[in-house]
């Protein structure tokens, strides 16, 4: 067998195959190029006609336009929310102003000196105990007990009379002849008693005092505010609840013919709450500085 001839035949065959492939590639490349260009042109045209046939609301909106629209909508909602919040704050302020315009509320007047309190008696809970502790009104009598509320003040025998015996507040009071009686109750009751029960007991005690001392000027002092931290830690102590109780106390004062003192305004901050620095211990009992603010308020709000 002649191997050289076989090699030549194989070589010729391979050459023919390669030349045939090159011819195909020569014609295939232009064809593929034309197909590609047609696709590039056809796709946008198809999309254009597809979009043109769709309703306007279904057309694709660029994302940056959607983002801008969402931002405007959120801003509009925030403005509306701010306006509503402002309106609510304004309504609350107007309500408090209307409340304090009552004839029972003692307006600001001339400053009085300490002698005004020579014949005064202070009745209340631990906040009133502080008047004696800090010796802010040493010439006044203080009949106060920690934990008293409008209900227990009629039953608790925790106040000492002149003989040193433990008696009820009303029994200790009859040993004195006060011309002014300052009462502050509520800090130990508003967070667990319903208002109707609270006012019922409070009115009963005031009527007892009026009957015992018909010629005395009776001042009912507002429930004092608490700090923001206090009301946030326990919603029962919310200042909004205190304000509601104070509003009802004013109505009670109108009905009973006694005077109301807005002492809360003497210690509250601009937000209506007791400042944090005023009561670093428990959010309710305040320091000597705020006691002096309270006493200064009393000096400027008197009935002659």
Phi and psi in degrees as GROMACS dihedral restraints (atoms count N, CA, C in turn):
[ dihedral_restraints ]
;  ai    aj    ak    al  type     phi  dphi    fc
    3     4     5     6     1   -91.1    20    10
    4     5     6     7     1   102.4    20    10
    6     7     8     9     1   -69.1    20    10
    7     8     9    10     1   -29.3    20    10
    9    10    11    12     1   -64.3    20    10
   10    11    12    13     1   -39.1    20    10
   12    13    14    15     1   -66.7    20    10
   13    14    15    16     1   -38.3    20    10
   15    16    17    18     1   -63.8    20    10
   16    17    18    19     1   -40.9    20    10
   18    19    20    21     1   -60.7    20    10
   19    20    21    22     1   -42.9    20    10
   21    22    23    24     1   -64.4    20    10
   22    23    24    25     1   -43.6    20    10
   24    25    26    27     1   -61.6    20    10
   25    26    27    28     1   -43.1    20    10
   27    28    29    30     1   -64.0    20    10
   28    29    30    31     1   -40.3    20    10
   30    31    32    33     1   -64.7    20    10
   31    32    33    34     1   -43.0    20    10
   33    34    35    36     1   -62.4    20    10
   34    35    36    37     1   -40.2    20    10
   36    37    38    39     1   -64.1    20    10
   37    38    39    40     1   -45.4    20    10
   39    40    41    42     1   -63.4    20    10
   40    41    42    43     1   -39.5    20    10
   42    43    44    45     1   -63.1    20    10
   43    44    45    46     1   -42.2    20    10
   45    46    47    48     1   -63.8    20    10
   46    47    48    49     1   -40.9    20    10
   48    49    50    51     1   -62.9    20    10
   49    50    51    52     1   -46.2    20    10
   51    52    53    54     1   -63.0    20    10
   52    53    54    55     1   -39.9    20    10
   54    55    56    57     1   -66.8    20    10
   55    56    57    58     1   -35.9    20    10
   57    58    59    60     1   -66.2    20    10
   58    59    60    61     1   -40.6    20    10
   60    61    62    63     1   -65.9    20    10
   61    62    63    64     1   -38.5    20    10
   63    64    65    66     1   -64.7    20    10
   64    65    66    67     1   -35.4    20    10
   66    67    68    69     1   -65.7    20    10
   67    68    69    70     1   -44.6    20    10
   69    70    71    72     1   -60.8    20    10
   70    71    72    73     1   -45.5    20    10
   72    73    74    75     1   -60.9    20    10
   73    74    75    76     1   -36.1    20    10
   75    76    77    78     1   -60.6    20    10
   76    77    78    79     1   -40.1    20    10
   78    79    80    81     1   -88.7    20    10
   79    80    81    82     1   -25.8    20    10
   81    82    83    84     1   -71.2    20    10
   82    83    84    85     1   -38.6    20    10
   84    85    86    87     1   -60.4    20    10
   85    86    87    88     1   -46.6    20    10
   87    88    89    90     1   -63.1    20    10
   88    89    90    91     1   -36.0    20    10
   90    91    92    93     1   -64.8    20    10
   91    92    93    94     1   -45.8    20    10
   93    94    95    96     1   -63.8    20    10
   94    95    96    97     1   -37.1    20    10
   96    97    98    99     1   -62.4    20    10
   97    98    99   100     1   -43.6    20    10
   99   100   101   102     1   -64.7    20    10
  100   101   102   103     1   -40.7    20    10
  102   103   104   105     1   -61.7    20    10
  103   104   105   106     1   -43.8    20    10
  105   106   107   108     1   -62.8    20    10
  106   107   108   109     1   -44.8    20    10
  108   109   110   111     1   -63.1    20    10
  109   110   111   112     1   -38.3    20    10
  111   112   113   114     1   -63.4    20    10
  112   113   114   115     1   -39.5    20    10
  114   115   116   117     1   -66.3    20    10
  115   116   117   118     1   -41.4    20    10
  117   118   119   120     1   -62.0    20    10
  118   119   120   121     1   -39.2    20    10
  120   121   122   123     1   -76.5    20    10
  121   122   123   124     1   -38.2    20    10
  123   124   125   126     1   -71.8    20    10
  124   125   126   127     1   -37.0    20    10
  126   127   128   129     1   -62.5    20    10
  127   128   129   130     1   -50.8    20    10
  129   130   131   132     1   -60.3    20    10
  130   131   132   133     1   -37.3    20    10
  132   133   134   135     1   -63.8    20    10
  133   134   135   136     1   -42.8    20    10
  135   136   137   138     1   -63.4    20    10
  136   137   138   139     1   -42.5    20    10
  138   139   140   141     1   -65.1    20    10
  139   140   141   142     1   -38.1    20    10
  141   142   143   144     1   -61.1    20    10
  142   143   144   145     1   -47.2    20    10
  144   145   146   147     1   -68.8    20    10
  145   146   147   148     1   -33.5    20    10
  147   148   149   150     1   -65.4    20    10
  148   149   150   151     1   -45.5    20    10
  150   151   152   153     1   -65.0    20    10
  151   152   153   154     1   -37.5    20    10
  153   154   155   156     1   -65.2    20    10
  154   155   156   157     1   -29.4    20    10
  156   157   158   159     1   -82.9    20    10
  157   158   159   160     1   -17.8    20    10
  159   160   161   162     1   -80.2    20    10
  160   161   162   163     1   150.2    20    10
  162   163   164   165     1   -60.4    20    10
  163   164   165   166     1   151.6    20    10
  165   166   167   168     1   -57.1    20    10
  166   167   168   169     1   -38.3    20    10
  168   169   170   171     1   -71.0    20    10
  169   170   171   172     1   -16.1    20    10
  171   172   173   174     1   -95.0    20    10
  172   173   174   175     1    -6.9    20    10
  174   175   176   177     1   -68.7    20    10
  175   176   177   178     1   149.8    20    10
  177   178   179   180     1   -70.9    20    10
  178   179   180   181     1   127.2    20    10
  180   181   182   183     1  -101.5    20    10
  181   182   183   184     1   132.3    20    10
  183   184   185   186     1   -53.4    20    10
  184   185   186   187     1   143.4    20    10
  186   187   188   189     1   -62.3    20    10
  187   188   189   190     1   -36.5    20    10
  189   190   191   192     1   -64.9    20    10
  190   191   192   193     1   -29.8    20    10
  192   193   194   195     1   -72.3    20    10
  193   194   195   196     1   -41.3    20    10
  195   196   197   198     1   -61.6    20    10
  196   197   198   199     1   -42.6    20    10
  198   199   200   201     1   -61.5    20    10
  199   200   201   202     1   -43.4    20    10
  201   202   203   204     1   -64.0    20    10
  202   203   204   205     1   -41.5    20    10
  204   205   206   207     1   -64.6    20    10
  205   206   207   208     1   -43.0    20    10
  207   208   209   210     1   -62.0    20    10
  208   209   210   211     1   -38.9    20    10
  210   211   212   213     1   -63.9    20    10
  211   212   213   214     1   -41.3    20    10
  213   214   215   216     1   -66.5    20    10
  214   215   216   217     1   -40.6    20    10
  216   217   218   219     1   -63.2    20    10
  217   218   219   220     1   -43.4    20    10
  219   220   221   222     1   -63.4    20    10
  220   221   222   223     1   -39.7    20    10
  222   223   224   225     1   -64.1    20    10
  223   224   225   226     1   -39.1    20    10
  225   226   227   228     1   -64.8    20    10
  226   227   228   229     1   -41.9    20    10
  228   229   230   231     1   -64.3    20    10
  229   230   231   232     1   -41.1    20    10
  231   232   233   234     1   -63.7    20    10
  232   233   234   235     1   -40.3    20    10
  234   235   236   237     1   -63.7    20    10
  235   236   237   238     1   -41.5    20    10
  237   238   239   240     1   -63.7    20    10
  238   239   240   241     1   -43.1    20    10
  240   241   242   243     1   -62.8    20    10
  241   242   243   244     1   -40.9    20    10
  243   244   245   246     1   -64.6    20    10
  244   245   246   247     1   -39.7    20    10
  246   247   248   249     1   -64.9    20    10
  247   248   249   250     1   -41.5    20    10
  249   250   251   252     1   -64.8    20    10
  250   251   252   253     1   -42.3    20    10
  252   253   254   255     1   -62.6    20    10
  253   254   255   256     1   -41.4    20    10
  255   256   257   258     1   -63.6    20    10
  256   257   258   259     1   -40.0    20    10
  258   259   260   261     1   -64.4    20    10
  259   260   261   262     1   -41.0    20    10
  261   262   263   264     1   -64.2    20    10
  262   263   264   265     1   -42.3    20    10
  264   265   266   267     1   -62.9    20    10
  265   266   267   268     1   -41.8    20    10
  267   268   269   270     1   -63.5    20    10
  268   269   270   271     1   -40.9    20    10
  270   271   272   273     1   -62.8    20    10
  271   272   273   274     1   -41.6    20    10
  273   274   275   276     1   -63.4    20    10
  274   275   276   277     1   -43.9    20    10
  276   277   278   279     1   -63.1    20    10
  277   278   279   280     1   -43.2    20    10
  279   280   281   282     1   -62.7    20    10
  280   281   282   283     1   -39.2    20    10
  282   283   284   285     1   -63.6    20    10
  283   284   285   286     1   -42.5    20    10
  285   286   287   288     1   -67.1    20    10
  286   287   288   289     1   -37.7    20    10
  288   289   290   291     1   -64.2    20    10
  289   290   291   292     1   -42.2    20    10
  291   292   293   294     1   -62.4    20    10
  292   293   294   295     1   -40.6    20    10
  294   295   296   297     1   -62.1    20    10
  295   296   297   298     1   -43.4    20    10
  297   298   299   300     1   -80.0    20    10
  298   299   300   301     1    -4.9    20    10
  300   301   302   303     1   -84.3    20    10
  301   302   303   304     1     0.5    20    10
  303   304   305   306     1   -60.1    20    10
  304   305   306   307     1   149.2    20    10
  306   307   308   309     1   -66.8    20    10
  307   308   309   310     1   -17.5    20    10
  309   310   311   312     1   -79.4    20    10
  310   311   312   313     1   -18.5    20    10
  312   313   314   315     1   -80.9    20    10
  313   314   315   316     1   128.2    20    10
  315   316   317   318     1   -78.7    20    10
  316   317   318   319     1   122.0    20    10
  318   319   320   321     1   -78.3    20    10
  319   320   321   322     1   167.0    20    10
  321   322   323   324     1   -69.7    20    10
  322   323   324   325     1   136.3    20    10
  324   325   326   327     1  -135.7    20    10
  325   326   327   328     1  -154.6    20    10
  327   328   329   330     1   -76.3    20    10
  328   329   330   331     1   147.8    20    10
  330   331   332   333     1   -66.4    20    10
  331   332   333   334     1   134.6    20    10
  333   334   335   336     1  -111.1    20    10
  334   335   336   337     1   152.0    20    10
  336   337   338   339     1   -86.0    20    10
  337   338   339   340     1   178.7    20    10
  339   340   341   342     1   -61.6    20    10
  340   341   342   343     1   -26.5    20    10
  342   343   344   345     1   -62.3    20    10
  343   344   345   346     1   -21.8    20    10
  345   346   347   348     1   -59.5    20    10
  346   347   348   349     1   -28.2    20    10
  348   349   350   351     1   -98.2    20    10
  349   350   351   352     1     9.6    20    10
  351   352   353   354     1   -59.5    20    10
  352   353   354   355     1   -37.0    20    10
  354   355   356   357     1  -110.9    20    10
  355   356   357   358     1    32.9    20    10
  357   358   359   360     1  -105.3    20    10
  358   359   360   361     1   147.9    20    10
  360   361   362   363     1  -124.6    20    10
  361   362   363   364     1   131.7    20    10
  363   364   365   366     1  -104.3    20    10
  364   365   366   367     1   128.0    20    10
  366   367   368   369     1  -121.6    20    10
  367   368   369   370     1   134.8    20    10
  369   370   371   372     1   170.3    20    10
  370   371   372   373     1  -156.5    20    10
  372   373   374   375     1  -103.7    20    10
  373   374   375   376     1  -149.3    20    10
  375   376   377   378     1   -62.6    20    10
  376   377   378   379     1   -29.3    20    10
  378   379   380   381     1   -63.3    20    10
  379   380   381   382     1   -40.0    20    10
  381   382   383   384     1   -73.4    20    10
  382   383   384   385     1   -28.0    20    10
  384   385   386   387     1   -59.0    20    10
  385   386   387   388     1   -34.3    20    10
  387   388   389   390     1   -62.1    20    10
  388   389   390   391     1   -25.9    20    10
  390   391   392   393     1   -61.4    20    10
  391   392   393   394     1   -39.6    20    10
  393   394   395   396     1   -76.5    20    10
  394   395   396   397     1   -40.4    20    10
  396   397   398   399     1   -59.8    20    10
  397   398   399   400     1   -45.1    20    10
  399   400   401   402     1   -87.6    20    10
  400   401   402   403     1    -0.8    20    10
  402   403   404   405     1    53.2    20    10
  403   404   405   406     1    47.2    20    10
  405   406   407   408     1   -84.2    20    10
  406   407   408   409     1   -27.3    20    10
  408   409   410   411     1  -132.6    20    10
  409   410   411   412     1    68.2    20    10
  411   412   413   414     1   -64.1    20    10
  412   413   414   415     1   -20.8    20    10
  414   415   416   417     1   -87.4    20    10
  415   416   417   418     1    -6.2    20    10
  417   418   419   420     1   -98.0    20    10
  418   419   420   421     1   160.2    20    10
  420   421   422   423     1   -96.4    20    10
  421   422   423   424     1   134.8    20    10
  423   424   425   426     1  -118.2    20    10
  424   425   426   427     1   118.5    20    10
  426   427   428   429     1  -115.4    20    10
  427   428   429   430     1    84.2    20    10
  429   430   431   432     1  -135.2    20    10
  430   431   432   433     1   149.4    20    10
  432   433   434   435     1  -138.5    20    10
  433   434   435   436     1   136.9    20    10
  435   436   437   438     1   -61.9    20    10
  436   437   438   439     1   133.6    20    10
  438   439   440   441     1    89.3    20    10
  439   440   441   442     1    -1.9    20    10
  441   442   443   444     1   -66.9    20    10
  442   443   444   445     1   146.3    20    10
  444   445   446   447     1  -140.0    20    10
  445   446   447   448     1   174.6    20    10
  447   448   449   450     1   -57.7    20    10
  448   449   450   451     1   -21.6    20    10
  450   451   452   453     1   -86.7    20    10
  451   452   453   454     1   -50.4    20    10
  453   454   455   456     1   -74.6    20    10
  454   455   456   457     1   -17.0    20    10
  456   457   458   459     1   -65.2    20    10
  457   458   459   460     1   -22.1    20    10
  459   460   461   462     1   -86.3    20    10
  460   461   462   463     1   -12.5    20    10
  462   463   464   465     1  -123.3    20    10
  463   464   465   466     1   -24.7    20    10
  465   466   467   468     1   -73.3    20    10
  466   467   468   469     1   131.3    20    10
  468   469   470   471     1  -106.9    20    10
  469   470   471   472     1    69.4    20    10
  471   472   473   474     1  -120.3    20    10
  472   473   474   475     1    -2.2    20    10
  474   475   476   477     1   -99.2    20    10
  475   476   477   478     1   139.8    20    10
  477   478   479   480     1   -86.8    20    10
  478   479   480   481     1   134.4    20    10
  480   481   482   483     1   -85.3    20    10
  481   482   483   484     1  -173.2    20    10
  483   484   485   486     1   -64.2    20    10
  484   485   486   487     1   -21.6    20    10
  486   487   488   489     1   -89.1    20    10
  487   488   489   490     1    -3.5    20    10
  489   490   491   492     1    87.3    20    10
  490   491   492   493     1     7.5    20    10
  492   493   494   495     1   -85.4    20    10
  493   494   495   496     1   147.8    20    10
  495   496   497   498     1   -80.9    20    10
  496   497   498   499     1   118.9    20    10
  498   499   500   501     1  -137.7    20    10
  499   500   501   502     1   174.8    20    10
  501   502   503   504     1   -73.2    20    10
  502   503   504   505     1   155.6    20    10
  504   505   506   507     1   -56.8    20    10
  505   506   507   508     1   -45.4    20    10
  507   508   509   510     1   -63.2    20    10
  508   509   510   511     1   -30.8    20    10
  510   511   512   513     1   -76.4    20    10
  511   512   513   514     1   -34.4    20    10
  513   514   515   516     1   -71.0    20    10
  514   515   516   517     1   -35.1    20    10
  516   517   518   519     1   -65.3    20    10
  517   518   519   520     1   -31.2    20    10
  519   520   521   522     1   -69.0    20    10
  520   521   522   523     1   -13.6    20    10
  522   523   524   525     1   -81.7    20    10
  523   524   525   526     1    -6.0    20    10
  525   526   527   528     1  -114.6    20    10
  526   527   528   529     1   163.9    20    10
  528   529   530   531     1  -124.0    20    10
  529   530   531   532     1    65.1    20    10
  531   532   533   534     1   -74.1    20    10
  532   533   534   535     1   148.6    20    10
  534   535   536   537     1   -99.4    20    10
  535   536   537   538     1   -18.9    20    10
  537   538   539   540     1  -134.6    20    10
  538   539   540   541     1   132.6    20    10
  540   541   542   543     1  -125.4    20    10
  541   542   543   544     1   119.3    20    10
  543   544   545   546     1  -103.5    20    10
  544   545   546   547     1   121.0    20    10
  546   547   548   549     1  -118.6    20    10
  547   548   549   550     1   130.4    20    10
  549   550   551   552     1  -135.4    20    10
  550   551   552   553     1   109.1    20    10
  552   553   554   555     1  -132.9    20    10
  553   554   555   556     1   152.5    20    10
  555   556   557   558     1   136.2    20    10
  556   557   558   559     1   -30.1    20    10
  558   559   560   561     1   -62.0    20    10
  559   560   561   562     1   -24.0    20    10
  561   562   563   564     1  -100.8    20    10
  562   563   564   565     1    11.5    20    10
  564   565   566   567     1  -132.7    20    10
  565   566   567   568     1   -29.8    20    10
  567   568   569   570     1   -64.1    20    10
  568   569   570   571     1   -27.6    20    10
  570   571   572   573     1   -84.8    20    10
  571   572   573   574     1    -3.7    20    10
  573   574   575   576     1  -138.0    20    10
  574   575   576   577     1   -17.0    20    10
  576   577   578   579     1   -95.9    20    10
  577   578   579   580     1   142.1    20    10
  579   580   581   582     1   -73.4    20    10
  580   581   582   583     1   153.8    20    10
  582   583   584   585     1   -61.1    20    10
  583   584   585   586     1   -39.0    20    10
  585   586   587   588     1   -61.7    20    10
  586   587   588   589     1   -45.9    20    10
  588   589   590   591     1   -65.2    20    10
  589   590   591   592     1   -43.4    20    10
  591   592   593   594     1   -56.5    20    10
  592   593   594   595     1   -50.9    20    10
  594   595   596   597     1   -67.6    20    10
  595   596   597   598     1   -32.8    20    10
  597   598   599   600     1   -62.1    20    10
  598   599   600   601     1   -51.0    20    10
  600   601   602   603     1   -66.1    20    10
  601   602   603   604     1   -40.2    20    10
  603   604   605   606     1   -62.4    20    10
  604   605   606   607     1   -44.9    20    10
  606   607   608   609     1   -64.0    20    10
  607   608   609   610     1   -38.5    20    10
  609   610   611   612     1   -61.6    20    10
  610   611   612   613     1   -42.8    20    10
  612   613   614   615     1   -66.7    20    10
  613   614   615   616     1   -43.4    20    10
  615   616   617   618     1   -61.5    20    10
  616   617   618   619     1   -41.0    20    10
  618   619   620   621     1   -63.1    20    10
  619   620   621   622     1   -35.5    20    10
  621   622   623   624     1   -64.2    20    10
  622   623   624   625     1   -42.9    20    10
  624   625   626   627     1   -65.9    20    10
  625   626   627   628     1   -42.2    20    10
  627   628   629   630     1   -62.1    20    10
  628   629   630   631     1   -42.7    20    10
  630   631   632   633     1   -66.1    20    10
  631   632   633   634     1   -35.9    20    10
  633   634   635   636     1   -76.0    20    10
  634   635   636   637     1   -35.3    20    10
  636   637   638   639     1  -133.3    20    10
  637   638   639   640     1    73.9    20    10
  639   640   641   642     1   -64.9    20    10
  640   641   642   643     1   -21.5    20    10
  642   643   644   645     1   -95.7    20    10
  643   644   645   646     1    -3.8    20    10
  645   646   647   648     1   -81.5    20    10
  646   647   648   649     1   148.1    20    10
  648   649   650   651     1   -82.1    20    10
  649   650   651   652     1   122.6    20    10
  651   652   653   654     1  -106.9    20    10
  652   653   654   655     1   119.5    20    10
  654   655   656   657     1  -105.6    20    10
  655   656   657   658     1   126.6    20    10
  657   658   659   660     1  -104.0    20    10
  658   659   660   661     1   119.1    20    10
  660   661   662   663     1   -92.0    20    10
  661   662   663   664     1   144.1    20    10
  663   664   665   666     1   -63.4    20    10
  664   665   666   667     1   157.8    20    10
  666   667   668   669     1   -69.6    20    10
  667   668   669   670     1   135.0    20    10
  669   670   671   672     1   -78.4    20    10
  670   671   672   673     1   150.1    20    10
  672   673   674   675     1   -74.2    20    10
  673   674   675   676     1   168.6    20    10
  675   676   677   678     1  -118.6    20    10
  676   677   678   679     1   170.2    20    10
  678   679   680   681     1   -74.8    20    10
  679   680   681   682     1   161.8    20    10
  681   682   683   684     1   -60.0    20    10
  682   683   684   685     1   -41.7    20    10
  684   685   686   687     1   -60.9    20    10
  685   686   687   688     1   -38.4    20    10
  687   688   689   690     1   -64.9    20    10
  688   689   690   691     1   -48.1    20    10
  690   691   692   693     1   -72.3    20    10
  691   692   693   694     1   -28.6    20    10
  693   694   695   696     1   -73.7    20    10
  694   695   696   697     1   -31.9    20    10
  696   697   698   699     1   -76.7    20    10
  697   698   699   700     1   -25.2    20    10
  699   700   701   702     1  -148.1    20    10
  700   701   702   703     1    99.8    20    10
  702   703   704   705     1   -57.5    20    10
  703   704   705   706     1   -18.1    20    10
  705   706   707   708     1   -64.4    20    10
  706   707   708   709     1   -22.4    20    10
  708   709   710   711     1   -97.7    20    10
  709   710   711   712     1    19.7    20    10
  711   712   713   714     1   -58.2    20    10
  712   713   714   715     1   137.9    20    10
  714   715   716   717     1   -64.0    20    10
  715   716   717   718     1   -26.2    20    10
  717   718   719   720     1   -64.4    20    10
  718   719   720   721     1   -35.2    20    10
  720   721   722   723     1   -69.1    20    10
  721   722   723   724     1   -42.1    20    10
  723   724   725   726     1   -58.8    20    10
  724   725   726   727     1   -42.4    20    10
  726   727   728   729     1   -61.5    20    10
  727   728   729   730     1   -38.9    20    10
  729   730   731   732     1   -64.2    20    10
  730   731   732   733     1   -42.7    20    10
  732   733   734   735     1   -64.9    20    10
  733   734   735   736     1   -41.9    20    10
  735   736   737   738     1   -62.3    20    10
  736   737   738   739     1   -36.7    20    10
  738   739   740   741     1   -61.7    20    10
  739   740   741   742     1   -40.5    20    10
  741   742   743   744     1   -72.3    20    10
  742   743   744   745     1   -31.5    20    10
  744   745   746   747     1   -64.8    20    10
  745   746   747   748     1   -38.5    20    10
  747   748   749   750     1   -61.8    20    10
  748   749   750   751     1   -44.7    20    10
  750   751   752   753     1   -60.7    20    10
  751   752   753   754     1   -40.1    20    10
  753   754   755   756     1   -63.0    20    10
  754   755   756   757     1   -41.0    20    10
  756   757   758   759     1   -62.2    20    10
  757   758   759   760     1   -39.6    20    10
  759   760   761   762     1   -60.8    20    10
  760   761   762   763     1   -45.2    20    10
  762   763   764   765     1   -67.9    20    10
  763   764   765   766     1   -36.1    20    10
  765   766   767   768     1   -92.1    20    10
  766   767   768   769     1    -7.4    20    10
  768   769   770   771     1    72.8    20    10
  769   770   771   772     1    36.5    20    10
  771   772   773   774     1  -119.6    20    10
  772   773   774   775     1   173.0    20    10
  774   775   776   777     1  -101.8    20    10
  775   776   777   778     1   147.7    20    10
  777   778   779   780     1  -113.7    20    10
  778   779   780   781     1   135.2    20    10
  780   781   782   783     1  -116.7    20    10
  781   782   783   784     1   123.0    20    10
  783   784   785   786     1   -83.2    20    10
  784   785   786   787     1    63.0    20    10
  786   787   788   789     1   -63.9    20    10
  787   788   789   790     1   -23.5    20    10
  789   790   791   792     1   -57.5    20    10
  790   791   792   793     1   -36.3    20    10
  792   793   794   795     1   -66.6    20    10
  793   794   795   796     1   -19.0    20    10
  795   796   797   798     1   -78.2    20    10
  796   797   798   799     1   -19.8    20    10
  798   799   800   801     1  -119.7    20    10
  799   800   801   802     1   -13.5    20    10
  801   802   803   804     1   -77.9    20    10
  802   803   804   805     1   152.2    20    10
  804   805   806   807     1   -84.2    20    10
  805   806   807   808     1  -173.0    20    10
  807   808   809   810     1   -63.5    20    10
  808   809   810   811     1   -27.2    20    10
  810   811   812   813     1   -86.1    20    10
  811   812   813   814     1     1.5    20    10
  813   814   815   816     1    88.3    20    10
  814   815   816   817     1    -6.5    20    10
  816   817   818   819     1   -97.3    20    10
  817   818   819   820     1   160.9    20    10
  819   820   821   822     1   -72.0    20    10
  820   821   822   823     1   126.4    20    10
  822   823   824   825     1   -57.2    20    10
  823   824   825   826     1   146.9    20    10
  825   826   827   828     1   -59.4    20    10
  826   827   828   829     1   -39.3    20    10
  828   829   830   831     1   -70.2    20    10
  829   830   831   832     1   -16.2    20    10
  831   832   833   834     1   -74.4    20    10
  832   833   834   835     1   -27.4    20    10
  834   835   836   837     1  -141.7    20    10
  835   836   837   838     1    73.9    20    10
  837   838   839   840     1   -71.0    20    10
  838   839   840   841     1   -14.3    20    10
  840   841   842   843     1   -85.8    20    10
  841   842   843   844     1   -57.0    20    10
  843   844   845   846     1  -135.9    20    10
  844   845   846   847     1     2.5    20    10
  846   847   848   849     1    81.1    20    10
  847   848   849   850     1     2.9    20    10
  849   850   851   852     1  -127.3    20    10
  850   851   852   853     1   -49.4    20    10
  852   853   854   855     1   -86.5    20    10
  853   854   855   856     1   128.0    20    10
  855   856   857   858     1  -107.9    20    10
  856   857   858   859     1   173.1    20    10
  858   859   860   861     1   -83.0    20    10
  859   860   861   862     1   174.0    20    10
  861   862   863   864     1   -59.5    20    10
  862   863   864   865     1   -35.7    20    10
  864   865   866   867     1   -58.6    20    10
  865   866   867   868     1   -43.3    20    10
  867   868   869   870     1   -76.9    20    10
  868   869   870   871     1   -25.8    20    10
  870   871   872   873     1   -63.9    20    10
  871   872   873   874     1   -40.2    20    10
  873   874   875   876     1   -65.5    20    10
  874   875   876   877     1   -36.4    20    10
  876   877   878   879     1   -60.7    20    10
  877   878   879   880     1   -40.7    20    10
  879   880   881   882     1   -63.7    20    10
  880   881   882   883     1   -48.3    20    10
  882   883   884   885     1   -65.1    20    10
  883   884   885   886     1   -35.4    20    10
  885   886   887   888     1   -64.8    20    10
  886   887   888   889     1   -38.0    20    10
  888   889   890   891     1   -61.0    20    10
  889   890   891   892     1   -43.1    20    10
  891   892   893   894     1   -63.2    20    10
  892   893   894   895     1   -36.3    20    10
  894   895   896   897     1   -65.5    20    10
  895   896   897   898     1   -27.9    20    10
  897   898   899   900     1   -97.7    20    10
  898   899   900   901     1    -1.8    20    10
  900   901   902   903     1  -131.5    20    10
  901   902   903   904     1    88.3    20    10
  903   904   905   906     1  -133.8    20    10
  904   905   906   907     1   159.7    20    10
  906   907   908   909     1  -109.9    20    10
  907   908   909   910     1   119.6    20    10
